[in-house]
């Protein structure tokens, strides 16, 4: 079994939540796994910053004390393809202001992709994996991202099932759309594991397939904008669920989930990030979305329904969120 450096669950848990002294037990367990390497789309950690597409004027981590990590949820059907990154988020450990942040990037954003034609931003991952995805984000929003974590929806399903599901308040109008995606996921499941359709609205525990289906629907509510809210909601509920798990069981749980994820974050960085989180008094996760309201136009280009953003305005607003203290 091919082992990746560290699973998305471990990364997100340690970076965005923290679990006291048990964090070191988890890191120790991961460090003892033989042959730790990056995942199926590895990015060498010693790459030149220019290879990540970092603009010369981008705020640098060493100066800002703000660490940004690209989180990618892909729609690939098998391990031999990249797929598209249907979920794109920037997880931020703001050590300067002592805050944790999560910003979604809408997948239909129409932007320049390095060495390619302008396209939806989620196409970057399908063209060139996490490296091109990072380059695209960096060059369009003047950032210095060099770390990533990616998971496909089959891996996310396994992770959510392993923690016992997530609690979500499902709206009545969402049910038929969720069930439609559940049917699709059931058909794609080679192990023939079926998840039941939802039958009622309200707060309920969703299993892996149900939660993935919930995070993928967009033909209800405010389209892709509301879908990014659902994706962040699932992510935050995963964090909350982890808090209820016996910390003594976490190392084995994390080790069992490693094969479902890809990342290039070294264990040493996980320790550093975890320490930063543990010293933060503010454990709230502040949220944002790109593009901001009234800063883009809906257009049809080459037959694609896309959002054409005012990149200058959105870059300024995103930087304000990432690098300054959030008060709302």
LOBA-830090 format. One record per residue (C-alpha): residue number from 1; x, y, z; residue in one letter. Coordinates in steps of 0.05 Angstrom, whole numbers, padded with zeros to 5 digits. Layout:
% LOBA-830090
   num        x        y        z   residuo
   NUM        X        Y        Z         A
...
***
This chain:
% LOBA-830090
   num        x        y        z   residuo
     1    00000    00000    00000         X
     2    00029    00067   -00021         X
     3    00037    00113    00039         X
     4    00031    00188    00034         X
     5    00066    00237    00080         X
     6    00007    00252    00123         X
     7   -00068    00247    00114         X
     8   -00114    00306    00105         X
     9   -00149    00288    00170         X
    10   -00084    00294    00209         X
    11   -00065    00358    00174         X
    12   -00132    00392    00184         X
    13   -00140    00366    00255         X
    14   -00071    00389    00277         X
    15   -00070    00454    00238         X
    16   -00141    00478    00250         X
    17   -00161    00447    00316         X
    18   -00104    00420    00358         X
    19   -00112    00367    00412         X
    20   -00065    00385    00468         X
    21   -00009    00337    00485         X
    22   -00037    00283    00440         X
    23   -00014    00321    00378         X
    24    00056    00296    00391         X
    25    00033    00225    00397         X
    26    00000    00230    00329         X
    27    00063    00260    00298         X
    28    00105    00205    00330         X
    29    00059    00152    00300         X
    30    00065    00184    00231         X
    31    00140    00190    00237         X
    32    00146    00116    00250         X
    33    00112    00097    00185         X
    34    00165    00072    00137         X
    35    00174    00102    00068         X
    36    00135    00166    00079         X
    37    00130    00203    00014         X
    38    00084    00253   -00018         X
    39    00020    00227   -00049         X
    40    00000    00207   -00119         X
    41    00013    00278   -00144         X
    42    00077    00292   -00106         X
    43    00108    00361   -00105         X
    44    00181    00363   -00084         X
    45    00189    00405   -00022         X
    46    00255    00435   -00046         X
    47    00224    00465   -00109         X
    48    00246    00536   -00127         X
    49    00193    00587   -00105         X
    50    00188    00608   -00178         X
    51    00161    00538   -00194         X
    52    00102    00553   -00149         X
    53    00086    00615   -00189         X
    54    00098    00662   -00130         X
    55    00098    00734   -00154         X
    56    00156    00779   -00133         X
    57    00108    00826   -00097         X
    58    00071    00771   -00059         X
    59    00070    00777    00017         X
    60    00119    00725    00043         X
    61    00106    00678    00100         X
    62    00170    00697    00136         X
    63    00149    00770    00137         X
    64    00075    00764    00150         X
    65    00075    00705    00199         X
    66    00014    00680    00160         X
    67    00015    00608    00133         X
    68   -00032    00591    00076         X
    69   -00046    00519    00055         X
    70   -00085    00499   -00007         X
    71   -00140    00447    00006         X
    72   -00167    00411   -00056         X
    73   -00227    00365   -00061         X
    74   -00225    00330   -00129         X
    75   -00277    00294   -00170         X
    76   -00232    00241   -00199         X
    77   -00262    00172   -00209         X
    78   -00196    00133   -00204         X
    79   -00125    00142   -00179         X
    80   -00097    00147   -00250         X
    81   -00128    00215   -00265         X
    82   -00125    00283   -00233         X
    83   -00198    00302   -00242         X
    84   -00220    00373   -00227         X
    85   -00216    00407   -00160         X
    86   -00290    00418   -00145         X
    87   -00273    00443   -00075         X
    88   -00217    00495   -00069         X
    89   -00201    00525   -00001         X
    90   -00145    00563    00031         X
    91   -00133    00543    00103         X
    92   -00095    00597    00141         X
    93   -00056    00596    00206         X
    94   -00049    00670    00221         X
    95    00005    00670    00275         X
    96    00009    00746    00274         X
    97   -00063    00756    00295         X
    98   -00074    00689    00329         X
    99   -00131    00667    00283         X
   100   -00151    00606    00241         X
   101   -00184    00621    00175         X
   102   -00217    00583    00117         X
   103   -00230    00616    00050         X
   104   -00267    00582   -00008         X
   105   -00251    00596   -00081         X
   106   -00310    00585   -00126         X
   107   -00294    00532   -00178         X
   108   -00325    00568   -00237         X
   109   -00281    00629   -00230         X
   110   -00254    00646   -00299         X
   111   -00181    00664   -00293         X
   112   -00114    00658   -00330         X
   113   -00081    00590   -00319         X
   114   -00005    00590   -00328         X
   115    00016    00565   -00397         X
   116   -00057    00550   -00414         X
   117   -00117    00587   -00441         X
   118   -00161    00625   -00391         X
   119   -00209    00574   -00360         X
   120   -00248    00556   -00299         X
   121   -00200    00556   -00240         X
   122   -00217    00483   -00223         X
   123   -00188    00461   -00290         X
   124   -00118    00478   -00266         X
   125   -00115    00415   -00224         X
   126   -00138    00371   -00282         X
   127   -00084    00401   -00327         X
   128   -00026    00398   -00279         X
   129   -00044    00371   -00210         X
   130   -00031    00408   -00145         X
   131    00030    00445   -00172         X
   132   -00010    00480   -00227         X
   133   -00067    00492   -00179         X
   134   -00020    00528   -00131         X
   135    00012    00567   -00188         X
   136   -00057    00589   -00212         X
   137   -00079    00612   -00143         X
   138   -00013    00647   -00129         X
   139   -00009    00685   -00195         X
   140   -00081    00707   -00196         X
   141   -00085    00728   -00123         X
   142   -00012    00748   -00109         X
   143    00000    00694   -00056         X
   144    00059    00650   -00035         X
   145    00025    00582   -00025         X
   146    00073    00522   -00028         X
   147    00034    00471    00013         X
   148   -00026    00430   -00007         X
   149   -00072    00374    00016         X
   150   -00118    00339   -00033         X
   151   -00172    00286   -00026         X
   152   -00221    00257   -00076         X
   153   -00294    00246   -00057         X
   154   -00282    00171   -00046         X
   155   -00227    00188    00004         X
   156   -00270    00241    00037         X
   157   -00326    00190    00044         X
   158   -00279    00142    00079         X
   159   -00254    00196    00126         X
   160   -00324    00218    00145         X
   161   -00347    00146    00157         X
   162   -00286    00133    00200         X
   163   -00304    00190    00248         X
   164   -00377    00168    00251         X
   165   -00408    00217    00203         X
   166   -00422    00292    00210         X
   167   -00482    00329    00237         X
   168   -00515    00374    00185         X
   169   -00580    00414    00185         X
   170   -00610    00392    00119         X
   171   -00662    00438    00086         X
   172   -00725    00408    00055         X
   173   -00708    00438   -00013         X
   174   -00640    00404   -00013         X
   175   -00664    00333   -00003         X
   176   -00682    00313   -00074         X
   177   -00616    00341   -00100         X
   178   -00575    00306   -00046         X
   179   -00611    00240   -00062         X
   180   -00596    00248   -00135         X
   181   -00521    00253   -00120         X
   182   -00525    00195   -00070         X
   183   -00553    00152   -00126         X
   184   -00494    00171   -00171         X
   185   -00443    00156   -00116         X
   186   -00476    00089   -00101         X
   187   -00470    00070   -00174         X
   188   -00396    00089   -00175         X
   189   -00380    00049   -00112         X
   190   -00342   -00013   -00136         X
   191   -00351   -00045   -00067         X
   192   -00427   -00039   -00076         X
   193   -00436   -00003   -00009         X
   194   -00501    00034   -00013         X
   195   -00520    00095    00027         X
   196   -00595    00107    00038         X
   197   -00631    00168    00012         X
   198   -00650    00223    00060         X
   199   -00724    00223    00079         X
   200   -00732    00284    00122         X
   201   -00704    00353    00134         X
   202   -00671    00378    00198         X
   203   -00609    00364    00238         X
   204   -00583    00294    00226         X
   205   -00519    00253    00222         X
   206   -00498    00242    00150         X
   207   -00453    00184    00131         X
   208   -00395    00192    00082         X
   209   -00433    00188    00017         X
   210   -00490    00231    00043         X
   211   -00442    00285    00067         X
   212   -00404    00284    00001         X
   213   -00470    00289   -00036         X
   214   -00491    00348    00008         X
   215   -00425    00384   -00006         X
   216   -00431    00374   -00081         X
   217   -00502    00399   -00096         X
   218   -00510    00468   -00126         X
   219   -00576    00468   -00164         X
   220   -00612    00495   -00103         X
   221   -00604    00560   -00065         X
   222   -00551    00609   -00088         X
   223   -00515    00562   -00136         X
   224   -00440    00552   -00128         X
   225   -00436    00606   -00075         X
   226   -00481    00566   -00028         X
   227   -00444    00502   -00047         X
   228   -00379    00531   -00020         X
   229   -00417    00546    00045         X
   230   -00438    00473    00049         X
   231   -00367    00450    00037         X
   232   -00340    00493    00093         X
   233   -00398    00470    00138         X
   234   -00379    00397    00127         X
   235   -00305    00413    00140         X
   236   -00321    00449    00205         X
   237   -00368    00394    00228         X
   238   -00311    00344    00216         X
   239   -00268    00385    00264         X
   240   -00324    00386    00315         X
   241   -00334    00311    00310         X
   242   -00260    00298    00321         X
   243   -00264    00333    00388         X
   244   -00310    00277    00414         X
   245   -00264    00220    00393         X
   246   -00221    00188    00447         X
   247   -00152    00220    00435         X
   248   -00118    00153    00450         X
   249   -00151    00125    00387         X
   250   -00130    00181    00341         X
   251   -00061    00156    00319         X
   252   -00089    00090    00293         X
   253   -00148    00126    00261         X
   254   -00101    00174    00225         X
   255   -00056    00118    00202         X
   256   -00115    00081    00172         X
   257   -00136    00143    00133         X
   258   -00068    00162    00104         X
   259   -00078    00124    00038         X
   260   -00138    00166    00020         X
   261   -00101    00233    00015         X
   262   -00043    00269   -00019         X
   263    00000    00324    00011         X
   264    00071    00352    00010         X
   265    00073    00378    00082         X
   266    00133    00352    00121         X
   267    00122    00323    00190         X
   268    00168    00377    00219         X
   269    00121    00430    00192         X
   270    00061    00394    00222         X
   271    00094    00398    00290         X
   272    00108    00472    00281         X
   273    00038    00487    00257         X
   274    00007    00446    00312         X
   275    00047    00484    00365         X
   276    00023    00550    00335         X
   277   -00049    00527    00340         X
   278   -00042    00504    00411         X
   279   -00018    00573    00433         X
   280   -00077    00609    00401         X
   281   -00132    00631    00448         X
   282   -00181    00643    00392         X
   283   -00202    00574    00366         X
   284   -00258    00600    00321         X
   285   -00251    00586    00246         X
   286   -00265    00650    00208         X
   287   -00295    00641    00138         X
   288   -00292    00678    00072         X
   289   -00308    00667   -00002         X
   290   -00275    00688   -00067         X
   291   -00301    00724   -00107         X
   292   -00336    00771   -00060         X
   293   -00407    00794   -00073         X
   294   -00414    00846   -00128         X
   295   -00342    00836   -00152         X
   296   -00355    00790   -00211         X
   297   -00399    00781   -00272         X
   298   -00435    00717   -00295         X
   299   -00418    00703   -00368         X
   300   -00418    00647   -00419         X
   301   -00350    00638   -00451         X
   302   -00334    00581   -00500         X
   303   -00400    00549   -00479         X
   304   -00381    00551   -00405         X
   305   -00422    00587   -00352         X
   306   -00368    00623   -00312         X
   307   -00356    00679   -00262         X
   308   -00309    00734   -00289         X
   309   -00279    00768   -00228         X
   310   -00250    00836   -00216         X
   311   -00183    00806   -00196         X
   312   -00153    00870   -00168         X
   313   -00211    00881   -00121         X
   314   -00215    00808   -00100         X
   315   -00141    00804   -00088         X
   316   -00145    00864   -00043         X
   317   -00205    00836   -00004         X
   318   -00174    00767    00002         X
   319   -00108    00796    00028         X
   320   -00147    00836    00079         X
   321   -00180    00772    00104         X
   322   -00116    00730    00103         X
   323   -00066    00779    00131         X
   324   -00106    00825    00177         X
   325   -00145    00811    00241         X
   326   -00216    00788    00226         X
   327   -00267    00824    00269         X
   328   -00332    00793    00242         X
***
